[in-house]
Amino acid sequence: MLMLPTRRRRRLPLTALGLVIAVGASLVGTSPATAAAPQPAAVQAAITLPAPLVTYETAYFIDESSVHLFVTTQLDPSIEEARYEYQLDQTGPWLTLVDVTGYQGEFSTTEAYALAPPGDHLISLRTSAVVDGTRIVSPGTEPTLVNARGWAKDYTPAYVIDGPDVTFSWDARDAQNGWPTEYNILYSINGAEPVPASVVDSVTVPAGYGQTVDFTFYYGGGADFQRYTELTVHTPAAPGSLPLTSTPLPSITGRALVGETLAARTGTWQPAPVALTYQWFSDGKPIQRATQPTLRVSRFEVGTRITVEVRGTRTGYTAGTRTSGPTPRVPKPALTSRTPTVTGIGTVGRTLTVHTSAWGPGDVKLYYNWTRDGEYILDAYGSTYTLTEADRGHTIAAVITGEKFEYPFAIRTSAGRPIR
């Protein structure tokens, strides 16, 4: 059975009783969809289409602003090109929601997302199909008030530095993508408790000269649907400040591989003492909350080059900022090993032992299995296996599975040993 993943990792079966399809509509900010063709004059037909039964669900979303719904009806087996259509706000064309050809004759429920601009709408649905070469439609459902929304979009507030002050400003209406704004827009300064704000707003922080401001902006739907953006802003040194005399270029040590740790080598900044802070970047974009002298490389950095920015500050001196050269691109994670070998005498009652070279990179957890003619042997999980009468006349092999966090597992199988 084919399984289609949906948001929040729920999986739904693709059967006559369930079909998940994100559908298109000709709407602002979305890809144009095909409107239903103009209908001919009403056709007297022996077959009529019943209005569908519709229920609405608000716990799951897709990226595009949409209405999540379930449509249920029973379609006559003789109809063709069956589909559901929807209309927004009792005006404009009827838009194709989803094709349900092949579901005729079954009382089935279809899950779909009807694209719509963010916000409240009246929505009606109907069934459309071809009977004897003519397309007919069912009555529309009663217009129902629904709210269209999608996942909150990427958004970064703007900021302006004016001497010792920093002003952050934002207009997150589009980024909300249909989510209510009340109680869902907040900001935090230097790790303090988040403060509620309006969706269009600003705040000025009197940080002082030579200071760092960490600003976090929260938006979206709150709880499981909240998003945030972090900004780190530095104010200039006070007028008359002296320059630092030594601001060496940092370098990065370690291997740029998923699961490995990189470290910033800073050299000596002068005149001592100079306080150093760090920010790691992936292809020039700040890595969220990567502000320590070391960085553990994650799968999110795959395909990018990593750099580290070091900033040095001392009271009475102008702050200095230096950025390292980039690492090689982080490769797609893959475990490395060689084909294992099996030693021992292939006779019933004797013991076989599997040997493997070192796996990498770093520490890799290994699991052992033994097979008989390619089928796993029950309870044969160790690096050794004692041959039994059941193995006589068959071929025995060892299978090693390597596992490491954030890496796809890898399987290596030895050559088979015929058993006497």
C-alpha positions, 0 to 999 in steps of 0.5 A: 500500500502506498503511503503519503506523508503529511504535515506533523509526520502523519501518514495516510493510506492511498486507497479508495477510502483516503487520498491526500492531494494539495490542489491548485487555485487561481489565487493571489500568491499561489499557482494558477489552477484550472477553473471548471469549464463553463457548464452547458444548459441543464441536461435532463439525465437519468443519473443525478449527482448528490451534493457531497458531505463535507467536514473541515479539519484544522489540525493539519496544514501545508505550506500554502494557505488552504482549507483542509477538508474531507469530502464524502459521497457515493458516485454512480459506476456509470459516470466518467471524469468525476471530480469535486469543485469548490467556490469561495465567497459565493463568487467567481468560478468553480475551481477543481478540487480533486479528480475522483475518477475511479472511485465510482460505485463506492461510498468513499471519503477524500481528504484534500486542501483547497487553496485560498487566500489567508483569512476567513471565507465562505466555501461551497463544494459540489460534485461534477461528472460526465454522463453520456458525454455531457458534464453535469453537476450536483447542487452546491453545499451550503456556504460554510465559514472557514479559515484558510491558513498555511505554515508561517513563512520565513521572515526576518525583522529589519533593524537600524543602528543609531549610535548607541541605540538599535531599532527593530521593526517588522510587518509580519502580516504576510508571514503569518499566512492566515494565523491569528496575530493576537498573542502570537507575535512576541519578541525577546531582548538578550534572552529576557521573557518574551514581550507581546507585540502587534503584527506591525510594530517596532521597538528601540533598544538603548543598548549603549556604545560597544554593546551586543543586542540579541533579538528574537522575534516569535510569530506563527501560530504559537505552541507547535506552530510557532516560528522564530528568527534570531538577530545579533546586532552590535552597536559602534564603539564610543567616540574616541575609542582606540583600535585594537592592536591585534585582531588575528584571522581565525581558522577552523580545525576539525573535519566538516562532516556530519556528526563531527565537531569543528573548533575556532582557533582565534590566535591572540587579540591585543591589548589583552584582555579582549573578550571574544564572541563567536557566530558560525555561518553556513554559506554565509547565513547564521546558524541558529544558536551556534555561538560557541567556540565549537560547532557540531556539524548537523545534516542541515549543513550538508552541501554548504561551506562553514565559516566562523566569525570572531568578534573581540571587544574591550572597554575603551576600544573599537570592537574588531570582527574577523571571519575565517576562510570556509571549510570544504562543502559538507558532504552527504553523510555516508558510512564507510567500511569494507566487506566483512570476511568470515573465518572458521571451518564450514562443518556442522558443530564448528564456529564461524567468526566474522571480521570487519575493518574499522567503520567511519567516520568516527564511532559507528555502532555495529549490529550482527546477523547471520543468514542461511541461503540469504534468510536471517537465522533466528537469534543469530546476532553475535560476531560468532555463529556455531553451525548446526545440523540445519545448516548442512548443505546450505550457504552461511553468510554474515551481515553487519549493519552500521548505525550512526546518528544523522547518517543513513544506516549501511549494510555489508554482507560477507561472501557465503560459506557452503556448509558440509 
